[in-house]
């Protein structure tokens, strides 16, 4: 999906023009994938533009940096403010937000510690990652031949730039085979997540999703949907899921900031929900968008308003 340029990008404490937001070709992160990032969305609400679970996203960003021994030269509060400033400066009523911490220019080699640490925040208009039609029609998924990273290979709980090559391999394989998205298994054969989304199934009215131990990311949209589901009276169970669970689910869906909440129509050509979106998925979609758009006061604490 093409990036839609905006006016300004925040780089190391300054808002610079979009076309001037450049880095050196020998930047460490470009060569070794030494960086950490977040994907965040801001929504238009009755009270103005609000960023969904901004503080939680930035806290997770700092956790990822800690795992990779990157000392961020700003505080969490400063990055939160940078996000608000960047959204406001670009006059965005709703947008996608990409904070990135990366090893910069000045050092080359597999020891990243001497390289400087840089930070940027960019925003742009971005539709649904899996396509606008995915919200109702759902997506066709394929079990990938590529396995998700093991905890003792690379930490799957960190959103590090380089390790997303694992997801990219799975995504390209699925697209080339005519599917919309991949579902990845861990080395033990259990479901972890999609290439960039968490996975849920519905069975006998209850929600089931893989635990963190399986190797999935601790998704913030995942956590939001689990919280909402419990408020709506659904049982939520974290357990290992197999291919069999996916094939025999009553409903299934992906969650993620970019994809939001997208029904899974089929897995390996086996229909999950013939109409694309089942009743539980539809109810959770409605409640999630009510929370993100500020129309459900119960979840107002999840919204950080950009302000004038």
N, C-alpha and C positions, 0 to 999 in steps of 0.2 A: 504494500500500500504506500504510494508516494508521500513523502513528507511535505507538508504545506508550510513554507517559510513564514516566520513571524518577524517582528522588528528587532527584538533584543534577546540575548542569551546571557545568563549570569555566569561569569567565569572568575573564580578566585576573588570574590568580593566586589566585582564591578560588572555592571550591565554594559555589554558591548553590542555593536551592530551584528545582526545575523551573519552577514558576509565576512565579518572580521573575526568570527569565533573559530579560529584555526589553531592547529598544533603542529609541531615539527614532525617531519616524517620519521625521525629516529626516536619518537616517544616510546618509552618502554612498554606501555600498555598496548600499543599497536603491534608490537613484535611478539609479546608473550601473553597477551590477554590478562595482564595484571590490573584488574579494576573490579569495582563492585557498583551495582546500579539498583535503581528502583523504577517501577512503573506505577504511576499514580494518576488518578483522574480528578478533575474539578467539574462540578455540575452547576447548572443554573438552578437556583432555588428562589422561593418567594422573598427571601431576605438578601438576595444577591449571590454572587459566585462563591461556592464553598468547595474546599478540597476534602475529599473523602478519606478519613482516617489518616490524615497527614502525619501526625506525630508518631503513629504506629509504623508507618512506612519508613520514616527517617530513623527511628530506633532500630528497625531491622537492618537498614543500610549500615549503621554503625556496628552492628553485630557482625555483619559480613566482613567489614573492614578489619575488625578485631581478629577474626579467624585467619585472615591473610596478612596480619601484622602490618596493616596500613594505618598509620596514625593520622587521622583527619585533622587538618589545620584549622578547623572551625568546630564550634560546639553544635550539638543537635538543635538547640534553639536558634542559632544563627542560620542553619540550613533551612529550618522551618520558615524563618523570616525571608530567606532568599527565594524560596518557592512562592510565597505570597507576593513578594515584590515583583517577581518575574511574570506571574500571571496577571497582576494588576498593570504592570508597565506595558504589556502586550494587549491590554484591553480585551482579554479573553473572558467570555461569559461561561464557556465550557471548553475543556481541553484535556489533552493527555500531557503528563508531566514526566520528564526523564532527568532525575538527578544522577550524576555519575561521579564517582571518585576513582581516580586512575593514577598509575605511576607515570610520571612525566619524563621530560627530556633531561639528559645529563648523565645517564648511566646505561650501560648495555651488559647483558649477561643474565644468567639464571639466578643470581643473588639480587633480589629486587630491593633490598633494604636501603642501599645508598641513593636510589632514585627518588626524586621529589614526589610529593603527593599533591595532585591538583584536583579541583572540584568544579563541576559545572552543573547548571540547571537549565534545561531547555523545555519549551512548551510549544505545542502545535495542535491543530485540529486533527483528530483521528477518529474515524468511525470504528465500528466493531471489528475486532481483529479477525474473526472468522466469517465476516460478511454480514451485511445488514439483514439478510434473509435468515441468518442462523437463529435469531431470537425466537422465531415461531416455527420455522421449517425444521430446524435442527441440522446437525452435521453428520457426515458419514466418517466413521473412524476405523482405523486399521491398527491391529497389534503390530508394533514395530519389531523388526529383527534386531534392532539396536537396543541393548540393555541400558537401564539407568545406572548412573554412577553409583558405586558402592561407597559406604561411609568411610572405608579405609583406602579409597582411591582418591576421591575428591569429596569434600563435604557437601552433600546435596542440600543441606539447610542454608547454605550461603548463596546469594545471588551474585556470583562472580562472572565477569564477562567471558573469560576464556572457556569456562566449563560449559557454556551454552552451545559450544560446537557439538556436544553430545545431543542436545535437543535439535539442532539444525540438521544433523544427519537423519534423525527420525522424521522430521517434518518433510524434508525433501523426498525421502523414500515414500512417504504417504501420498504426497502430491503427485509424484511421478506414476504412482499406481492408480491414480484416479480418485483418491479419497481427499477429505478436507483436513483431517488431522490424524496424528498418531497417538496411540496409547502405549506407554513404555512399561516394561516389566523390570523387576530387579533381578539380581543374579539367582535368587531362589525361585523365580517364576511368578512372583506375586505382582499385582498392579502397583505402580507408583503414581504416575500422573501422565498428563499429555505432554506435548513438547514444551508448552508454556502455560499449562492450566492444571488445576487439581481436578480429580474425578470423583463423582458421586454416583451411586445407584440408589434406586428406590425398590424395596422388596417388602411386600405385605404392609405397605403404609409407613415403613421406617426407612430412614436414611442410613446408608452405609458408605464409609469412605476410608481409604488406607490411613494407617497411623504414621506418624513421623518416622518411626523406626523402619518402615518399609522403604524410605528414601525419598518421600515426597517433600516438596517445599512447604513450610508453614505459611501457607497463603493467607493473606489478610482478607481477601474476598471469601475464601474458604471459611475462615473463622466467623466472618459476618453472617454467612448463610447458615452456619451451624447455630449461631446465636438466635437468628430469626426463626429458624425451624423449631427450636425448642420453645420459643415464645408462642409459636402457633400450635404447639401441642404435639409435634412430631418427635418420635424417639430418634436419637442420633447415635450411631454406633461406629466407633473407630475400630476396624479390624482388617486383617489381610483379606484381599479380594483376589480371586483367580479369574482366568478366562471364563470358566463356567459361570461365575457370578455375573460377569458382564453379559454373556450370551443369554442368560435366563432372567435378567433384571426386568422388572415391570416398567421402570423408567431409568434414564441415566442422563447426566449432564456434566458439563465442564464449568468450572468457575475460575475467574482470574480478572485482574484489572483491565487488561486489554480486551478479553473476550466477554467480560461481565458474567452473565449466566446463560450458557448456550446449551440447549438440549442436544443429546446424542441420539440421532435417528437410527443408526445401525452400527454394529461392531463386526468387522469381518463379514459383511454382507448378511448378517443376521439381524432382522428388525428388532429394535428395542421398543420403540413407540411408533406404531404405524403412521399415526398422524403427525409425528415429529415432536410434539410436546405434550407430555402427560399432565394430568390435573395437579399433581404435587409440584412438579416443576413449574407449572404456570403460577401456582399460588406463591411459590418462593420468589419467582421473578417479580411478580407484582409487589410483594413486600420489600424486596431488595431495592427496586427502583424508587419506591416510596421513601425508603430510608435515605438513599443517595441524593434524591431531589429535594429533601427537606420537607416533604409533605406528611411525614410520620414523626411526631414530636418525641416518641420513645427513643429514637436513635439520633437526636439532635447533637448529642455529645460526640458523635462520630464526625461531625462537620466542623471544619475550620474555615471561617469566613474571611475572605480576602480583604474586604473593607474598601473604603474609598481611597 
